């Protein structure tokens, strides 16, 4: 790199020494015009890039992500998992959910033991706000536990006197099995 700069400096000084004042002024003006063109070109390129990124945000984001992934898996890159950008202020899903007037959540998975009941009980407690956290209003919460084990019901009724009977089915289970029919109440 130093050799290239030294060669350029030698060429420039030789050129200056051999040039007449008129030639020198023409070359300086040409260099200034070239600098201005490069500056204007860069600004124009940034504006076009900005316009493209607003006009085609999904496409532009995809291009940036692909470039970041390619740089990550490059021979000298940090690795794919180390390129994930940490956002210190992510958008709050809880704030979005908190401001909805009515909310219906379904927690379901065919696999057992993945935390469906635990997640449901915790979400219900969060929205019901039993400890009167001032940062959120309490809401009415209905949890329908369709699990035959009744794990969620057991969690929600912990420290209460209610316990299901030995062969007692929940109303939801009775509705599904057909042993109970739903009648509309009039009036």
C-alpha positions in Angstrom: 0.0 0.0 0.0 2.8 2.4 0.9 4.5 1.5 -2.4 1.4 2.5 -4.4 1.1 5.8 -2.5 4.8 6.5 -3.0 4.5 5.8 -6.8 1.4 8.1 -7.0 3.3 10.9 -5.1 6.3 10.6 -7.5 4.0 10.7 -10.5 2.2 13.8 -9.2 5.4 15.7 -8.4 6.9 14.9 -11.8 3.7 16.0 -13.5 3.7 19.3 -11.5 7.3 19.9 -12.4 6.8 19.4 -16.1 3.5 21.3 -16.5 3.1 24.9 -17.6 1.0 27.2 -15.3 -1.9 26.9 -17.8 -1.7 23.1 -17.9 -1.5 23.0 -14.2 -4.6 25.2 -13.7 -6.5 23.0 -16.2 -5.5 19.9 -14.3 -6.5 21.3 -10.9 -9.8 22.4 -12.3 -10.3 18.9 -13.8 -9.4 17.3 -10.5 -11.9 19.6 -8.6 -14.6 18.8 -11.1 -13.9 15.1 -10.8 -14.0 15.4 -7.0 -17.4 17.2 -7.2 -18.7 14.6 -9.6 -17.7 11.8 -7.3 -19.3 13.6 -4.3 -22.6 14.3 -6.2 -22.5 10.7 -7.6 -22.2 9.3 -4.0 -25.1 11.5 -2.8 -27.2 10.5 -5.8 -26.4 6.8 -5.2 -27.4 7.1 -1.5 -30.7 8.8 -2.4 -31.5 6.1 -5.0 -30.6 3.5 -2.4 -32.8 5.2 0.2 -35.7 5.4 -2.3 -35.3 1.7 -3.3 -35.2 0.7 0.4 -38.5 2.6 1.1 -40.1 1.5 -2.2 -39.2 -2.1 -1.8 -38.6 -2.7 1.9 -39.1 -6.4 2.0 -36.8 -6.9 -1.0 -34.2 -4.6 0.3 -34.3 -6.2 3.8 -33.9 -9.6 2.1 -30.9 -8.4 0.1 -29.2 -7.0 3.3 -29.9 -10.2 5.2 -28.5 -12.4 2.5 -25.4 -10.1 2.3 -24.9 -10.3 6.1 -25.3 -14.1 6.0 -22.8 -14.5 3.2 -20.3 -12.3 5.0 -20.9 -14.3 8.2 -20.1 -17.7 6.5 -17.1 -16.2 4.6 -13.8 -17.8 5.4 -12.9 -14.8 7.8 -16.5 -14.2 8.9 -17.7 -14.5 12.5 -20.1 -17.4 11.8 -23.8 -17.3 11.1 -25.1 -17.3 14.7 -22.8 -14.5 15.8 -24.2 -12.1 13.2 -27.7 -11.8 14.8 -28.1 -8.2 15.8 -29.3 -7.6 19.3 -32.1 -5.0 19.5 -31.9 -3.4 23.0 -35.5 -2.0 22.6 -37.5 -4.7 20.8 -41.2 -4.0 20.1 -43.2 -5.1 23.1 -45.7 -7.8 22.3 -47.0 -7.6 25.8 -47.8 -3.9 25.2 -49.7 -4.7 22.1 -51.7 -7.5 23.8 -52.3 -5.3 26.8 -54.1 -2.7 24.7 -56.5 -5.1 23.0 -60.1 -4.9 24.3 -60.8 -8.7 23.7 -58.2 -11.3 23.3 -58.7 -15.0 22.4 -55.6 -17.2 22.7 -55.4 -20.9 21.8 -52.5 -22.9 23.2 -52.3 -26.2 21.4 -49.8 -28.8 20.4 -50.2 -32.6 19.8 -47.0 -33.4 21.6 -47.2 -33.8 25.4 -44.9 -32.2 27.9 -44.1 -29.1 25.8 -45.4 -26.6 28.4 -49.0 -25.9 27.1 -50.6 -26.0 30.6 -47.8 -24.0 32.2 -47.8 -21.3 29.5 -51.6 -21.1 29.6 -51.7 -20.7 33.4 -49.0 -18.1 33.4 -50.6 -16.1 30.6 -54.0 -16.3 32.4 -52.3 -15.0 35.6 -50.6 -12.2 33.8 -53.7 -10.9 32.2 -55.9 -11.5 35.3 -53.3 -9.4 37.3 -54.1 -11.0 40.7 -51.5 -9.0 42.5 -52.8 -5.7 41.1 -49.7 -4.6 39.3 -50.3 -0.9 38.6 -48.6 -1.1 35.1 -51.6 -3.1 33.7 -55.3 -3.3 34.3 -56.8 -6.5 35.5 -58.9 -8.4 32.9 -61.5 -11.1 33.1 -59.9 -14.4 32.0 -61.6 -17.7 31.0 -59.4 -20.7 30.6 -60.9 -23.8 29.0 -58.8 -26.8 29.9 -59.4 -29.6 27.4 -56.5 -31.8 28.6 -57.7 -35.1 30.1 -55.1 -34.8 32.8 -56.5 -31.4 33.8 -53.0 -30.0 34.6 -54.0 -26.4 33.8 -57.1 -26.7 36.0 -55.0 -28.1 38.8 -52.5 -25.2 38.5 -55.3 -22.6 38.4 -57.2 -24.0 41.4 -54.1 -24.6 43.5 -54.6 -23.5 47.2 -58.4 -23.7 46.8 -60.8 -26.2 48.2 -62.0 -27.3 44.8 -60.8 -30.7 43.6 -62.3 -32.7 40.7 -64.0 -35.9 41.6 -62.5 -39.3 40.9 -64.4 -39.8 37.7 -65.6 -36.3 37.1 -65.3 -34.9 33.6 -65.2 -31.2 32.9 -68.1 -29.6 31.1 -65.8 -29.1 28.1 -65.0 -32.8 28.0 -68.7 -33.7 28.4 -69.6 -31.3 25.5 -66.9 -32.9 23.3 -67.9 -36.4 24.1 -71.6 -35.6 23.5 -72.8 -36.6 27.0 -73.7 -32.9 27.6 -75.6 -30.7 25.2 -75.4 -26.9 25.1 -78.8 -25.1 25.5 -79.2 -21.4 24.9 -80.7 -19.6 27.8 -83.5 -17.2 26.9 -83.9 -14.2 28.8 
